[in-house]
Amino acid sequence: MRDLGLMGESTFSLWCADVGLIPNGSQIDKTGWDFFVEFPFSSGISTHEIHKSAFECKVQVKATDRNQRKLPITLSNLRRLITAQMPAFFVFIEFDGKEVAQRAFVVHVDDNLISKVLKRLHQVDQSERDNNFNKRKMTISYDESHAIELLNGAGLKERFLS
């Protein structure tokens, strides 16, 4: 039996290791992120930048055998990501039933996505139906504009930094 979740997380960890990113995995995956990723300090640092921290982000990895370019995410997990005090990303990895990733996409949790999630959270909170965010979902879509050009660490890192 295939474990797509583990395949996606393992692929992501491999790509991070390829370029020196540190993917600290979530021990208990209940708060919306799979990895807290730490970037190394840049090597050519000037005295004007010595006080700056290295880039860090939260990442939720989603693996699929389909190429529908959308996946439902629980509102509770989305709420965690949109309120994070650091950049957050979804990494969607498509396997197409094969052993290795065929395509991958990085979706930044940006102002546009944050606005959409907040609107949905408000709608659910105000509805007459069960408003438990753990039981309600919102579909996150991605397309070619989110694609990782090279399916390796360099391609992943470039998408995070862009």
MARKE-900146 format. One record per residue (C-alpha): residue number from 1; x, y, z; residue in three letters. Coordinates in nm, 4 decimals, decimal comma, always signed. Layout:
N
<rec nr="NUM" x="X" y="Y" z="Z" rest="ALA"/>
...
REM end
This chain:
162
<rec nr="1" x="+0,0000" y="+0,0000" z="+0,0000" rest="MET"/>
<rec nr="2" x="+0,1324" y="+0,3445" z="-0,0982" rest="ARG"/>
<rec nr="3" x="+0,1665" y="+0,6101" z="+0,1676" rest="ASP"/>
<rec nr="4" x="+0,1422" y="+0,9272" z="-0,0405" rest="LEU"/>
<rec nr="5" x="+0,1761" y="+1,1513" z="+0,2637" rest="GLY"/>
<rec nr="6" x="+0,5064" y="+0,9932" z="+0,3615" rest="LEU"/>
<rec nr="7" x="+0,6243" y="+0,9954" z="-0,0017" rest="MET"/>
<rec nr="8" x="+0,5517" y="+1,3689" z="-0,0245" rest="GLY"/>
<rec nr="9" x="+0,7189" y="+1,4521" z="+0,3065" rest="GLU"/>
<rec nr="10" x="+1,0231" y="+1,2374" z="+0,2223" rest="SER"/>
<rec nr="11" x="+1,0584" y="+1,4029" z="-0,1188" rest="THR"/>
<rec nr="12" x="+1,0320" y="+1,7453" z="+0,0406" rest="PHE"/>
<rec nr="13" x="+1,2979" y="+1,6559" z="+0,3020" rest="SER"/>
<rec nr="14" x="+1,5288" y="+1,5260" z="+0,0288" rest="LEU"/>
<rec nr="15" x="+1,4946" y="+1,8464" z="-0,1723" rest="TRP"/>
<rec nr="16" x="+1,5661" y="+2,0555" z="+0,1385" rest="CYS"/>
<rec nr="17" x="+1,8754" y="+1,8491" z="+0,2216" rest="ALA"/>
<rec nr="18" x="+1,9927" y="+1,8953" z="-0,1379" rest="ASP"/>
<rec nr="19" x="+2,0416" y="+2,2716" z="-0,0806" rest="VAL"/>
<rec nr="20" x="+2,1164" y="+2,2909" z="+0,2903" rest="GLY"/>
<rec nr="21" x="+1,7690" y="+2,3858" z="+0,4119" rest="LEU"/>
<rec nr="22" x="+1,6762" y="+2,2411" z="+0,7509" rest="ILE"/>
<rec nr="23" x="+1,3264" y="+2,0851" z="+0,7417" rest="PRO"/>
<rec nr="24" x="+1,2236" y="+2,0383" z="+1,1048" rest="ASN"/>
<rec nr="25" x="+0,9253" y="+1,8075" z="+1,0948" rest="GLY"/>
<rec nr="26" x="+0,6180" y="+1,8392" z="+1,3100" rest="SER"/>
<rec nr="27" x="+0,6135" y="+1,5609" z="+1,5688" rest="GLN"/>
<rec nr="28" x="+0,2379" y="+1,5874" z="+1,6124" rest="ILE"/>
<rec nr="29" x="+0,0701" y="+1,7046" z="+1,2911" rest="ASP"/>
<rec nr="30" x="-0,2320" y="+1,8806" z="+1,4388" rest="LYS"/>
<rec nr="31" x="-0,1573" y="+2,2489" z="+1,3811" rest="THR"/>
<rec nr="32" x="-0,1548" y="+2,2890" z="+1,0038" rest="GLY"/>
<rec nr="33" x="+0,2121" y="+2,2591" z="+0,9174" rest="TRP"/>
<rec nr="34" x="+0,4392" y="+1,9657" z="+0,8420" rest="ASP"/>
<rec nr="35" x="+0,7753" y="+2,1431" z="+0,8448" rest="PHE"/>
<rec nr="36" x="+0,9365" y="+2,4445" z="+1,0032" rest="PHE"/>
<rec nr="37" x="+1,2091" y="+2,5200" z="+0,7484" rest="VAL"/>
<rec nr="38" x="+1,5237" y="+2,7087" z="+0,8412" rest="GLU"/>
<rec nr="39" x="+1,7475" y="+2,8571" z="+0,5738" rest="PHE"/>
<rec nr="40" x="+2,1223" y="+2,8969" z="+0,6319" rest="PRO"/>
<rec nr="41" x="+2,2701" y="+3,2421" z="+0,6817" rest="PHE"/>
<rec nr="42" x="+2,3924" y="+3,3931" z="+0,3580" rest="SER"/>
<rec nr="43" x="+2,7694" y="+3,3732" z="+0,3277" rest="SER"/>
<rec nr="44" x="+2,8465" y="+3,7246" z="+0,2037" rest="GLY"/>
<rec nr="45" x="+2,7081" y="+3,9149" z="+0,4997" rest="ILE"/>
<rec nr="46" x="+2,7948" y="+4,2799" z="+0,5504" rest="SER"/>
<rec nr="47" x="+2,8148" y="+4,4703" z="+0,8765" rest="THR"/>
<rec nr="48" x="+2,4828" y="+4,6342" z="+0,7828" rest="HIS"/>
<rec nr="49" x="+2,3109" y="+4,2942" z="+0,7715" rest="GLU"/>
<rec nr="50" x="+2,4784" y="+4,1101" z="+1,0605" rest="ILE"/>
<rec nr="51" x="+2,1727" y="+4,1622" z="+1,2838" rest="HIS"/>
<rec nr="52" x="+1,9275" y="+4,0079" z="+1,0344" rest="LYS"/>
<rec nr="53" x="+1,7944" y="+3,6604" z="+1,0993" rest="SER"/>
<rec nr="54" x="+1,8013" y="+3,3806" z="+0,8463" rest="ALA"/>
<rec nr="55" x="+1,4802" y="+3,3152" z="+0,6524" rest="PHE"/>
<rec nr="56" x="+1,2341" y="+3,0743" z="+0,8185" rest="GLU"/>
<rec nr="57" x="+0,8937" y="+2,9484" z="+0,7104" rest="CYS"/>
<rec nr="58" x="+0,6197" y="+2,6974" z="+0,7821" rest="LYS"/>
<rec nr="59" x="+0,5269" y="+2,4459" z="+0,5131" rest="VAL"/>
<rec nr="60" x="+0,2319" y="+2,2127" z="+0,4648" rest="GLN"/>
<rec nr="61" x="+0,3143" y="+1,9343" z="+0,2176" rest="VAL"/>
<rec nr="62" x="+0,0318" y="+1,7728" z="+0,0218" rest="LYS"/>
<rec nr="63" x="+0,0948" y="+1,4748" z="-0,2064" rest="ALA"/>
<rec nr="64" x="-0,1480" y="+1,3407" z="-0,4628" rest="THR"/>
<rec nr="65" x="-0,1736" y="+1,0954" z="-0,7519" rest="ASP"/>
<rec nr="66" x="-0,4234" y="+1,3230" z="-0,9237" rest="ARG"/>
<rec nr="67" x="-0,3542" y="+1,6378" z="-1,1195" rest="ASN"/>
<rec nr="68" x="-0,6771" y="+1,8192" z="-1,0390" rest="GLN"/>
<rec nr="69" x="-0,4711" y="+2,1150" z="-0,9140" rest="ARG"/>
<rec nr="70" x="-0,6759" y="+2,1593" z="-0,5979" rest="LYS"/>
<rec nr="71" x="-0,7049" y="+1,9983" z="-0,2562" rest="LEU"/>
<rec nr="72" x="-0,9375" y="+2,0585" z="+0,0392" rest="PRO"/>
<rec nr="73" x="-0,7704" y="+2,1806" z="+0,3612" rest="ILE"/>
<rec nr="74" x="-0,9433" y="+2,2049" z="+0,6994" rest="THR"/>
<rec nr="75" x="-1,0271" y="+2,5556" z="+0,8100" rest="LEU"/>
<rec nr="76" x="-0,8516" y="+2,4971" z="+1,1422" rest="SER"/>
<rec nr="77" x="-0,5230" y="+2,4253" z="+0,9592" rest="ASN"/>
<rec nr="78" x="-0,5727" y="+2,7201" z="+0,7271" rest="LEU"/>
<rec nr="79" x="-0,6372" y="+2,9471" z="+1,0244" rest="ARG"/>
<rec nr="80" x="-0,3042" y="+2,8396" z="+1,1774" rest="ARG"/>
<rec nr="81" x="-0,1150" y="+2,9126" z="+0,8586" rest="LEU"/>
<rec nr="82" x="-0,2723" y="+3,2512" z="+0,7851" rest="ILE"/>
<rec nr="83" x="-0,2035" y="+3,3741" z="+1,1374" rest="THR"/>
<rec nr="84" x="+0,1554" y="+3,2458" z="+1,1525" rest="ALA"/>
<rec nr="85" x="+0,4142" y="+3,5079" z="+1,2449" rest="GLN"/>
<rec nr="86" x="+0,6351" y="+3,3963" z="+0,9558" rest="MET"/>
<rec nr="87" x="+0,5892" y="+3,3165" z="+0,5878" rest="PRO"/>
<rec nr="88" x="+0,3890" y="+3,0020" z="+0,5196" rest="ALA"/>
<rec nr="89" x="+0,3588" y="+2,7849" z="+0,2097" rest="PHE"/>
<rec nr="90" x="+0,1779" y="+2,4843" z="+0,0686" rest="PHE"/>
<rec nr="91" x="+0,3893" y="+2,2458" z="-0,1357" rest="VAL"/>
<rec nr="92" x="+0,1739" y="+2,0268" z="-0,3593" rest="PHE"/>
<rec nr="93" x="+0,3552" y="+1,7260" z="-0,5049" rest="ILE"/>
<rec nr="94" x="+0,1933" y="+1,5233" z="-0,7830" rest="GLU"/>
<rec nr="95" x="+0,3112" y="+1,1630" z="-0,8256" rest="PHE"/>
<rec nr="96" x="+0,0661" y="+1,0389" z="-1,0936" rest="ASP"/>
<rec nr="97" x="+0,0860" y="+0,6862" z="-0,9508" rest="GLY"/>
<rec nr="98" x="+0,4622" y="+0,6734" z="-1,0044" rest="LYS"/>
<rec nr="99" x="+0,7485" y="+0,6244" z="-0,7571" rest="GLU"/>
<rec nr="100" x="+0,8912" y="+0,9755" z="-0,7859" rest="VAL"/>
<rec nr="101" x="+0,7407" y="+1,3230" z="-0,8067" rest="ALA"/>
<rec nr="102" x="+0,6233" y="+1,4210" z="-1,1539" rest="GLN"/>
<rec nr="103" x="+0,5372" y="+1,7822" z="-1,0751" rest="ARG"/>
<rec nr="104" x="+0,5428" y="+2,0117" z="-0,7735" rest="ALA"/>
<rec nr="105" x="+0,3907" y="+2,3490" z="-0,6897" rest="PHE"/>
<rec nr="106" x="+0,4507" y="+2,6077" z="-0,4182" rest="VAL"/>
<rec nr="107" x="+0,1610" y="+2,8267" z="-0,3043" rest="VAL"/>
<rec nr="108" x="+0,2537" y="+3,1171" z="-0,0798" rest="HIS"/>
<rec nr="109" x="+0,0059" y="+3,2027" z="+0,1950" rest="VAL"/>
<rec nr="110" x="-0,0090" y="+3,5612" z="+0,0739" rest="ASP"/>
<rec nr="111" x="-0,2469" y="+3,8506" z="+0,1385" rest="ASP"/>
<rec nr="112" x="-0,4903" y="+3,7281" z="-0,1269" rest="ASN"/>
<rec nr="113" x="-0,5155" y="+3,3781" z="+0,0223" rest="LEU"/>
<rec nr="114" x="-0,5323" y="+3,5194" z="+0,3748" rest="ILE"/>
<rec nr="115" x="-0,8292" y="+3,7372" z="+0,2726" rest="SER"/>
<rec nr="116" x="-1,0115" y="+3,4421" z="+0,1170" rest="LYS"/>
<rec nr="117" x="-0,9576" y="+3,2254" z="+0,4240" rest="VAL"/>
<rec nr="118" x="-1,0665" y="+3,5010" z="+0,6634" rest="LEU"/>
<rec nr="119" x="-1,3836" y="+3,5532" z="+0,4593" rest="LYS"/>
<rec nr="120" x="-1,4582" y="+3,1792" z="+0,4690" rest="ARG"/>
<rec nr="121" x="-1,3861" y="+3,1589" z="+0,8436" rest="LEU"/>
<rec nr="122" x="-1,6272" y="+3,4472" z="+0,9036" rest="HIS"/>
<rec nr="123" x="-1,8974" y="+3,2838" z="+0,6888" rest="GLN"/>
<rec nr="124" x="-1,8664" y="+2,9554" z="+0,8751" rest="VAL"/>
<rec nr="125" x="-1,8568" y="+3,1257" z="+1,2142" rest="ASP"/>
<rec nr="126" x="-2,1779" y="+3,3164" z="+1,1346" rest="GLN"/>
<rec nr="127" x="-2,3635" y="+3,0221" z="+0,9812" rest="SER"/>
<rec nr="128" x="-2,6423" y="+2,8286" z="+1,1472" rest="GLU"/>
<rec nr="129" x="-2,4685" y="+2,5001" z="+1,0691" rest="ARG"/>
<rec nr="130" x="-2,1957" y="+2,3383" z="+1,2747" rest="ASP"/>
<rec nr="131" x="-1,9159" y="+2,5935" z="+1,2747" rest="ASN"/>
<rec nr="132" x="-1,6398" y="+2,3651" z="+1,3991" rest="ASN"/>
<rec nr="133" x="-1,3375" y="+2,4673" z="+1,1885" rest="PHE"/>
<rec nr="134" x="-1,1872" y="+2,1171" z="+1,2254" rest="ASN"/>
<rec nr="135" x="-1,4796" y="+1,9671" z="+1,0345" rest="LYS"/>
<rec nr="136" x="-1,5086" y="+2,2291" z="+0,7605" rest="ARG"/>
<rec nr="137" x="-1,2777" y="+2,2606" z="+0,4619" rest="LYS"/>
<rec nr="138" x="-1,1781" y="+2,5072" z="+0,1959" rest="MET"/>
<rec nr="139" x="-1,0297" y="+2,4078" z="-0,1379" rest="THR"/>
<rec nr="140" x="-0,6882" y="+2,5489" z="-0,2188" rest="ILE"/>
<rec nr="141" x="-0,6132" y="+2,5610" z="-0,5908" rest="SER"/>
<rec nr="142" x="-0,2826" y="+2,5861" z="-0,7718" rest="TYR"/>
<rec nr="143" x="-0,1751" y="+2,6118" z="-1,1336" rest="ASP"/>
<rec nr="144" x="+0,1288" y="+2,6362" z="-1,3583" rest="GLU"/>
<rec nr="145" x="+0,2170" y="+2,9784" z="-1,2164" rest="SER"/>
<rec nr="146" x="+0,3029" y="+2,7965" z="-0,8904" rest="HIS"/>
<rec nr="147" x="+0,5116" y="+2,5236" z="-1,0571" rest="ALA"/>
<rec nr="148" x="+0,8625" y="+2,4365" z="-0,9470" rest="ILE"/>
<rec nr="149" x="+1,0746" y="+2,4441" z="-1,2616" rest="GLU"/>
<rec nr="150" x="+1,3344" y="+2,1924" z="-1,1436" rest="LEU"/>
<rec nr="151" x="+1,2155" y="+1,9073" z="-0,9228" rest="LEU"/>
<rec nr="152" x="+1,5044" y="+1,9362" z="-0,6809" rest="ASN"/>
<rec nr="153" x="+1,6261" y="+2,1464" z="-0,3900" rest="GLY"/>
<rec nr="154" x="+1,7375" y="+2,4369" z="-0,6071" rest="ALA"/>
<rec nr="155" x="+1,3942" y="+2,4604" z="-0,7695" rest="GLY"/>
<rec nr="156" x="+1,2200" y="+2,4460" z="-0,4313" rest="LEU"/>
<rec nr="157" x="+1,4471" y="+2,7058" z="-0,2714" rest="LYS"/>
<rec nr="158" x="+1,4066" y="+2,9403" z="-0,5681" rest="GLU"/>
<rec nr="159" x="+1,0255" y="+2,9244" z="-0,5384" rest="ARG"/>
<rec nr="160" x="+1,0369" y="+2,9943" z="-0,1639" rest="PHE"/>
<rec nr="161" x="+1,2634" y="+3,2950" z="-0,2082" rest="LEU"/>
<rec nr="162" x="+1,0676" y="+3,4366" z="-0,5025" rest="SER"/>
REM end
